[in-house]
Amino acid sequence: MIKLCIFDLDGTLIDSVEDLADSTNYALARRGLPTHPVKSYYTFVGNGIPKLIERASGIPQGEPGYQEIYDGFMEYYDAHSTDKTVVYDGMPEVVQQINRRGILCAVLSNKADVFVKQLMETLFPAASFVRVQGKNDAYPAKPHPASLNALIKELGMEKSECIYVGDSNVDVFTAHNAGIPCIGVEWGFRGREELVAAGAEFLAQKPFDILTYL
């Protein structure tokens, strides 16, 4: 019996790609580098902000110019993270239905923890989630399972009682690396083909399909 449903954030609960694209393009343009169309960011995102900056700029972490672009992104995104970001239709109702079934909900994202908390406070009722956690220095980024394992342990759950919900192969691999199943959502940034190839146990074409699996 599932007692804990852990959600990815970007591409799963919220459509944030335009704000991520705008913030990265701002930082690139300030450095005099080429910018990218929004569609490119569907593949740039997913592994955290540092990797997003690497992919968009072509500059590895630690190389000259990288930190300036990273800082520019963080500055702009802090002020504009909800300009165009919206909650996917049906997701608030799905989360409410999960709560009513006595299943706890949590968020675990590769986005910087400060932004995850800001977005969730703005876009979702705080009472809907028992834990909201983004990337911090305590754990490596997903798909490493350390952050997911710690969250499950801290909430006092057995892995047989948990499931992860996400939109990319990163999410599927994270769940499987931790030893739990994954629901892949087709409305996110990566789509059905990637989720099938990664081995998601269930595919949700629309938010209410999550309830069918649970």
Short mmCIF file of the C-alpha atoms (twelve columns), coordinates in Angstrom:
data_MODEL
# 
_entry.id   MODEL 
# 
loop_
_atom_site.group_PDB 
_atom_site.id 
_atom_site.type_symbol 
_atom_site.label_atom_id 
_atom_site.label_alt_id 
_atom_site.label_comp_id 
_atom_site.label_asym_id 
_atom_site.label_seq_id 
_atom_site.Cartn_x 
_atom_site.Cartn_y 
_atom_site.Cartn_z 
_atom_site.pdbx_PDB_model_num 
ATOM 1   C CA . MET A 1   0.000  0.000  0.000   1 
ATOM 2   C CA . ILE A 2   1.357  3.394  -1.008  1 
ATOM 3   C CA . LYS A 3   1.672  5.849  1.887   1 
ATOM 4   C CA . LEU A 4   4.054  8.424  0.388   1 
ATOM 5   C CA . CYS A 5   3.942  9.956  -3.101  1 
ATOM 6   C CA . ILE A 6   7.049  12.001 -3.966  1 
ATOM 7   C CA . PHE A 7   6.826  14.444 -6.870  1 
ATOM 8   C CA . ASP A 8   9.418  16.033 -9.084  1 
ATOM 9   C CA . LEU A 9   8.662  19.744 -9.578  1 
ATOM 10  C CA . ASP A 10  9.527  21.183 -13.010 1 
ATOM 11  C CA . GLY A 11  7.655  19.432 -15.794 1 
ATOM 12  C CA . THR A 12  5.611  17.424 -13.289 1 
ATOM 13  C CA . LEU A 13  3.728  19.797 -10.999 1 
ATOM 14  C CA . ILE A 14  4.552  23.051 -12.786 1 
ATOM 15  C CA . ASP A 15  5.371  24.269 -16.289 1 
ATOM 16  C CA . SER A 16  8.374  26.485 -15.644 1 
ATOM 17  C CA . VAL A 17  10.345 26.151 -18.860 1 
ATOM 18  C CA . GLU A 18  9.767  29.713 -20.125 1 
ATOM 19  C CA . ASP A 19  11.030 31.342 -16.937 1 
ATOM 20  C CA . LEU A 20  14.042 29.022 -16.907 1 
ATOM 21  C CA . ALA A 21  14.731 29.868 -20.550 1 
ATOM 22  C CA . ASP A 22  14.324 33.610 -20.018 1 
ATOM 23  C CA . SER A 23  16.628 33.589 -16.994 1 
ATOM 24  C CA . THR A 24  19.332 31.584 -18.721 1 
ATOM 25  C CA . ASN A 25  19.111 33.638 -21.899 1 
ATOM 26  C CA . TYR A 26  19.421 36.810 -19.842 1 
ATOM 27  C CA . ALA A 27  22.621 35.502 -18.262 1 
ATOM 28  C CA . LEU A 28  24.011 34.351 -21.616 1 
ATOM 29  C CA . ALA A 29  23.236 37.654 -23.359 1 
ATOM 30  C CA . ARG A 30  24.861 39.616 -20.532 1 
ATOM 31  C CA . ARG A 31  28.018 37.629 -21.200 1 
ATOM 32  C CA . GLY A 32  27.732 38.177 -24.968 1 
ATOM 33  C CA . LEU A 33  26.916 34.538 -25.712 1 
ATOM 34  C CA . PRO A 34  24.228 33.185 -28.062 1 
ATOM 35  C CA . THR A 35  20.787 32.581 -26.577 1 
ATOM 36  C CA . HIS A 36  18.472 29.644 -27.304 1 
ATOM 37  C CA . PRO A 37  14.798 29.158 -28.197 1 
ATOM 38  C CA . VAL A 38  12.524 27.932 -25.435 1 
ATOM 39  C CA . LYS A 39  12.217 24.485 -27.043 1 
ATOM 40  C CA . SER A 40  15.926 23.860 -26.460 1 
ATOM 41  C CA . TYR A 41  15.414 24.141 -22.707 1 
ATOM 42  C CA . TYR A 42  13.236 21.036 -22.582 1 
ATOM 43  C CA . THR A 43  16.464 19.036 -22.879 1 
ATOM 44  C CA . PHE A 44  18.744 21.481 -21.044 1 
ATOM 45  C CA . VAL A 45  16.828 21.192 -17.753 1 
ATOM 46  C CA . GLY A 46  16.450 18.227 -15.436 1 
ATOM 47  C CA . ASN A 47  19.818 17.843 -13.734 1 
ATOM 48  C CA . GLY A 48  19.877 21.044 -11.699 1 
ATOM 49  C CA . ILE A 49  20.896 24.638 -12.341 1 
ATOM 50  C CA . PRO A 50  24.671 24.038 -12.633 1 
ATOM 51  C CA . LYS A 51  24.138 21.498 -15.424 1 
ATOM 52  C CA . LEU A 52  21.561 23.790 -17.088 1 
ATOM 53  C CA . ILE A 53  24.185 26.549 -17.267 1 
ATOM 54  C CA . GLU A 54  26.775 24.139 -18.666 1 
ATOM 55  C CA . ARG A 55  24.444 22.897 -21.392 1 
ATOM 56  C CA . ALA A 56  23.214 26.341 -22.408 1 
ATOM 57  C CA . SER A 57  26.598 28.053 -22.353 1 
ATOM 58  C CA . GLY A 58  28.886 25.207 -23.395 1 
ATOM 59  C CA . ILE A 59  31.191 26.215 -20.533 1 
ATOM 60  C CA . PRO A 60  31.962 23.550 -17.888 1 
ATOM 61  C CA . GLN A 61  31.818 24.383 -14.202 1 
ATOM 62  C CA . GLY A 62  35.092 25.883 -13.016 1 
ATOM 63  C CA . GLU A 63  36.026 27.290 -16.417 1 
ATOM 64  C CA . PRO A 64  36.373 31.049 -17.014 1 
ATOM 65  C CA . GLY A 65  33.036 32.753 -17.513 1 
ATOM 66  C CA . TYR A 66  30.921 30.004 -16.000 1 
ATOM 67  C CA . GLN A 67  30.419 31.631 -12.601 1 
ATOM 68  C CA . GLU A 68  29.346 34.941 -14.111 1 
ATOM 69  C CA . ILE A 69  26.639 33.197 -16.144 1 
ATOM 70  C CA . TYR A 70  25.524 31.145 -13.140 1 
ATOM 71  C CA . ASP A 71  25.315 34.273 -10.965 1 
ATOM 72  C CA . GLY A 72  23.372 36.106 -13.668 1 
ATOM 73  C CA . PHE A 73  20.861 33.287 -13.859 1 
ATOM 74  C CA . MET A 74  20.398 33.151 -10.088 1 
ATOM 75  C CA . GLU A 75  19.906 36.918 -9.877  1 
ATOM 76  C CA . TYR A 76  17.341 37.048 -12.686 1 
ATOM 77  C CA . TYR A 77  15.458 33.893 -11.757 1 
ATOM 78  C CA . ASP A 78  15.115 35.019 -8.148  1 
ATOM 79  C CA . ALA A 79  13.119 38.008 -9.395  1 
ATOM 80  C CA . HIS A 80  11.260 36.321 -12.263 1 
ATOM 81  C CA . SER A 81  10.658 32.674 -11.292 1 
ATOM 82  C CA . THR A 82  6.866  33.033 -11.461 1 
ATOM 83  C CA . ASP A 83  6.482  35.460 -14.369 1 
ATOM 84  C CA . LYS A 84  5.273  32.740 -16.757 1 
ATOM 85  C CA . THR A 85  5.320  29.605 -14.602 1 
ATOM 86  C CA . VAL A 86  1.966  27.896 -14.070 1 
ATOM 87  C CA . VAL A 87  0.661  24.812 -12.322 1 
ATOM 88  C CA . TYR A 88  -0.418 22.088 -14.729 1 
ATOM 89  C CA . ASP A 89  -4.194 21.852 -15.004 1 
ATOM 90  C CA . GLY A 90  -5.565 19.242 -12.632 1 
ATOM 91  C CA . MET A 91  -2.506 18.852 -10.447 1 
ATOM 92  C CA . PRO A 92  -3.867 20.724 -7.380  1 
ATOM 93  C CA . GLU A 93  -6.990 18.573 -7.479  1 
ATOM 94  C CA . VAL A 94  -4.941 15.372 -7.868  1 
ATOM 95  C CA . VAL A 95  -2.791 16.280 -4.881  1 
ATOM 96  C CA . GLN A 96  -5.917 17.005 -2.831  1 
ATOM 97  C CA . GLN A 97  -7.380 13.641 -3.796  1 
ATOM 98  C CA . ILE A 98  -4.152 11.875 -2.817  1 
ATOM 99  C CA . ASN A 99  -4.214 13.618 0.565   1 
ATOM 100 C CA . ARG A 100 -7.839 12.597 1.094   1 
ATOM 101 C CA . ARG A 101 -6.847 8.967  0.591   1 
ATOM 102 C CA . GLY A 102 -4.460 9.309  3.521   1 
ATOM 103 C CA . ILE A 103 -1.356 9.312  1.314   1 
ATOM 104 C CA . LEU A 104 1.344  11.860 2.142   1 
ATOM 105 C CA . CYS A 105 2.804  14.018 -0.624  1 
ATOM 106 C CA . ALA A 106 6.327  15.425 -0.867  1 
ATOM 107 C CA . VAL A 107 8.433  17.266 -3.454  1 
ATOM 108 C CA . LEU A 108 12.024 16.384 -4.330  1 
ATOM 109 C CA . SER A 109 13.644 18.431 -7.085  1 
ATOM 110 C CA . ASN A 110 17.060 19.126 -8.585  1 
ATOM 111 C CA . LYS A 111 16.218 22.844 -8.649  1 
ATOM 112 C CA . ALA A 112 17.972 24.896 -5.971  1 
ATOM 113 C CA . ASP A 113 16.197 24.474 -2.641  1 
ATOM 114 C CA . VAL A 114 15.504 28.192 -2.194  1 
ATOM 115 C CA . PHE A 115 13.614 28.352 -5.503  1 
ATOM 116 C CA . VAL A 116 11.693 25.136 -4.867  1 
ATOM 117 C CA . LYS A 117 10.387 26.517 -1.587  1 
ATOM 118 C CA . GLN A 118 9.534  29.894 -3.129  1 
ATOM 119 C CA . LEU A 119 7.609  28.327 -5.996  1 
ATOM 120 C CA . MET A 120 5.701  25.886 -3.826  1 
ATOM 121 C CA . GLU A 121 4.721  28.606 -1.358  1 
ATOM 122 C CA . THR A 122 3.383  30.696 -4.229  1 
ATOM 123 C CA . LEU A 123 1.710  28.019 -6.346  1 
ATOM 124 C CA . PHE A 124 0.486  25.294 -3.977  1 
ATOM 125 C CA . PRO A 125 -1.225 25.259 -0.583  1 
ATOM 126 C CA . ALA A 126 1.477  24.585 1.994   1 
ATOM 127 C CA . ALA A 127 -0.602 21.959 3.786   1 
ATOM 128 C CA . SER A 128 -0.640 19.702 0.718   1 
ATOM 129 C CA . PHE A 129 2.974  18.565 1.138   1 
ATOM 130 C CA . VAL A 130 4.736  17.216 4.215   1 
ATOM 131 C CA . ARG A 131 8.178  17.942 2.741   1 
ATOM 132 C CA . VAL A 132 9.371  20.297 0.005   1 
ATOM 133 C CA . GLN A 133 13.029 19.829 -0.840  1 
ATOM 134 C CA . GLY A 134 15.316 21.043 -3.610  1 
ATOM 135 C CA . LYS A 135 18.999 20.610 -4.309  1 
ATOM 136 C CA . ASN A 136 21.310 21.549 -1.451  1 
ATOM 137 C CA . ASP A 137 24.894 20.842 -0.491  1 
ATOM 138 C CA . ALA A 138 23.955 17.892 1.719   1 
ATOM 139 C CA . TYR A 139 23.272 15.513 -1.193  1 
ATOM 140 C CA . PRO A 140 24.357 15.026 -4.803  1 
ATOM 141 C CA . ALA A 141 21.868 15.774 -7.546  1 
ATOM 142 C CA . LYS A 142 19.402 13.223 -8.837  1 
ATOM 143 C CA . PRO A 143 19.607 10.549 -10.246 1 
ATOM 144 C CA . HIS A 144 21.857 9.787  -7.257  1 
ATOM 145 C CA . PRO A 145 19.401 8.318  -4.739  1 
ATOM 146 C CA . ALA A 146 20.869 9.815  -1.548  1 
ATOM 147 C CA . SER A 147 18.371 12.677 -1.215  1 
ATOM 148 C CA . LEU A 148 15.417 10.396 -1.947  1 
ATOM 149 C CA . ASN A 149 16.639 7.733  0.465   1 
ATOM 150 C CA . ALA A 150 17.076 10.357 3.192   1 
ATOM 151 C CA . LEU A 151 13.612 11.831 2.622   1 
ATOM 152 C CA . ILE A 152 11.963 8.417  2.855   1 
ATOM 153 C CA . LYS A 153 13.866 7.579  6.037   1 
ATOM 154 C CA . GLU A 154 13.162 10.940 7.681   1 
ATOM 155 C CA . LEU A 155 9.421  10.525 7.041   1 
ATOM 156 C CA . GLY A 156 9.501  7.076  8.607   1 
ATOM 157 C CA . MET A 157 8.403  5.164  5.516   1 
ATOM 158 C CA . GLU A 158 9.321  1.787  4.081   1 
ATOM 159 C CA . LYS A 159 10.329 1.813  0.428   1 
ATOM 160 C CA . SER A 160 7.498  -0.584 -0.357  1 
ATOM 161 C CA . GLU A 161 5.150  2.240  0.727   1 
ATOM 162 C CA . CYS A 162 6.619  4.878  -1.598  1 
ATOM 163 C CA . ILE A 163 6.389  5.933  -5.223  1 
ATOM 164 C CA . TYR A 164 8.052  8.712  -7.229  1 
ATOM 165 C CA . VAL A 165 6.351  10.827 -9.919  1 
ATOM 166 C CA . GLY A 166 8.364  12.628 -12.592 1 
ATOM 167 C CA . ASP A 167 8.617  13.630 -16.235 1 
ATOM 168 C CA . SER A 168 12.132 12.562 -17.286 1 
ATOM 169 C CA . ASN A 169 14.581 9.690  -17.304 1 
ATOM 170 C CA . VAL A 170 16.375 11.430 -14.444 1 
ATOM 171 C CA . ASP A 171 13.286 10.877 -12.301 1 
ATOM 172 C CA . VAL A 172 12.875 7.247  -13.340 1 
ATOM 173 C CA . PHE A 173 16.541 6.520  -12.673 1 
ATOM 174 C CA . THR A 174 16.348 8.285  -9.300  1 
ATOM 175 C CA . ALA A 175 13.397 6.169  -8.229  1 
ATOM 176 C CA . HIS A 176 14.965 2.939  -9.423  1 
ATOM 177 C CA . ASN A 177 18.328 3.778  -7.856  1 
ATOM 178 C CA . ALA A 178 16.473 4.122  -4.551  1 
ATOM 179 C CA . GLY A 179 14.533 0.911  -5.129  1 
ATOM 180 C CA . ILE A 180 11.041 2.340  -5.627  1 
ATOM 181 C CA . PRO A 181 8.724  2.490  -8.693  1 
ATOM 182 C CA . CYS A 182 8.098  5.555  -10.811 1 
ATOM 183 C CA . ILE A 183 5.059  7.061  -12.477 1 
ATOM 184 C CA . GLY A 184 6.171  8.892  -15.630 1 
ATOM 185 C CA . VAL A 185 4.050  11.886 -16.636 1 
ATOM 186 C CA . GLU A 186 3.733  12.465 -20.359 1 
ATOM 187 C CA . TRP A 187 2.757  16.155 -20.176 1 
ATOM 188 C CA . GLY A 188 6.193  17.255 -18.944 1 
ATOM 189 C CA . PHE A 189 9.414  18.322 -20.611 1 
ATOM 190 C CA . ARG A 190 10.619 14.985 -22.035 1 
ATOM 191 C CA . GLY A 191 7.634  12.893 -23.134 1 
ATOM 192 C CA . ARG A 192 6.513  9.295  -23.400 1 
ATOM 193 C CA . GLU A 193 9.385  7.840  -25.438 1 
ATOM 194 C CA . GLU A 194 12.050 8.817  -22.907 1 
ATOM 195 C CA . LEU A 195 9.969  7.553  -19.986 1 
ATOM 196 C CA . VAL A 196 9.329  4.189  -21.649 1 
ATOM 197 C CA . ALA A 197 13.018 3.773  -22.492 1 
ATOM 198 C CA . ALA A 198 13.966 4.546  -18.890 1 
ATOM 199 C CA . GLY A 199 11.578 1.884  -17.572 1 
ATOM 200 C CA . ALA A 200 8.817  3.831  -15.828 1 
ATOM 201 C CA . GLU A 201 6.363  1.354  -14.296 1 
ATOM 202 C CA . PHE A 202 3.320  3.441  -15.190 1 
ATOM 203 C CA . LEU A 203 2.656  6.259  -17.652 1 
ATOM 204 C CA . ALA A 204 0.200  9.059  -16.902 1 
ATOM 205 C CA . GLN A 205 -1.203 10.843 -19.947 1 
ATOM 206 C CA . LYS A 206 -3.116 13.268 -17.737 1 
ATOM 207 C CA . PRO A 207 -2.868 14.149 -14.029 1 
ATOM 208 C CA . PHE A 208 -5.849 12.084 -12.900 1 
ATOM 209 C CA . ASP A 209 -4.160 8.939  -14.266 1 
ATOM 210 C CA . ILE A 210 -1.901 9.137  -11.197 1 
ATOM 211 C CA . LEU A 211 -4.919 8.365  -9.039  1 
ATOM 212 C CA . THR A 212 -5.668 5.284  -11.126 1 
ATOM 213 C CA . TYR A 213 -2.212 3.884  -10.396 1 
ATOM 214 C CA . LEU A 214 -2.404 4.656  -6.697  1 
# 
